[in-house]
Amino acid sequence: MAKDETILSPKLDIVFKMLFGNENNKDILKAFLSDILDIPEEELHNIRIKNPEIEPTSINEKFYKAEP
């Protein structure tokens, strides 16, 4: 790893959304779901990402708007 590179934790909301809420990373999402649900990847079909943004229900909750 180069000196100017930073590793971001997938525990951060924005990083998690970039990893698992992006159509380009469906293979990562499929592997993740397979592991946590203990289901073979071959049995996971038609995974759709509808909207990775969850809007807060009150003003005090977190809200991150993805940049286009």
C-alpha positions in Angstrom: 0.0 0.0 0.0 1.3 3.4 -0.9 1.9 6.1 1.7 -0.9 8.3 0.5 -3.5 5.5 0.4 -6.0 5.1 3.2 -8.1 2.1 4.1 -11.6 3.0 5.1 -13.7 0.8 7.4 -16.8 -0.8 5.9 -18.4 0.0 9.3 -18.7 3.6 8.1 -22.2 4.2 6.6 -21.0 5.8 3.4 -18.4 3.1 2.8 -20.9 0.3 3.4 -23.3 1.9 0.9 -20.6 2.2 -1.7 -19.7 -1.5 -1.2 -23.1 -3.1 -1.0 -25.5 -0.5 -2.4 -24.0 -0.1 -5.9 -25.1 -2.1 -9.0 -21.4 -2.4 -10.0 -20.7 -4.4 -6.8 -23.5 -6.9 -6.9 -21.0 -9.8 -6.8 -19.7 -8.4 -3.4 -23.3 -8.1 -2.1 -24.1 -11.6 -3.2 -21.1 -13.1 -1.5 -21.9 -11.1 1.7 -25.5 -12.3 1.8 -24.4 -15.8 1.1 -22.0 -15.7 4.0 -24.3 -14.1 6.6 -27.4 -16.1 5.6 -25.5 -19.3 5.1 -27.0 -19.8 1.7 -25.0 -21.0 -1.3 -24.4 -18.2 -3.8 -26.0 -20.3 -6.6 -29.3 -20.1 -4.7 -29.4 -16.3 -4.6 -31.2 -15.0 -7.7 -32.5 -11.7 -8.9 -30.8 -9.5 -6.3 -32.1 -6.0 -6.9 -30.9 -2.8 -5.3 -33.8 -0.5 -5.2 -32.7 2.5 -3.1 -29.7 2.3 -0.8 -30.6 5.6 0.8 -32.7 5.4 4.0 -34.1 8.8 4.9 -34.3 9.7 8.6 -37.6 9.8 10.4 -36.6 12.7 12.6 -34.3 15.7 12.4 -31.9 14.2 15.0 -31.1 11.1 12.9 -28.2 10.7 10.5 -28.7 11.3 6.8 -26.1 10.9 4.0 -27.0 12.0 0.5 -24.9 10.2 -2.1 -23.2 12.6 -4.6 -24.2 11.9 -8.3 
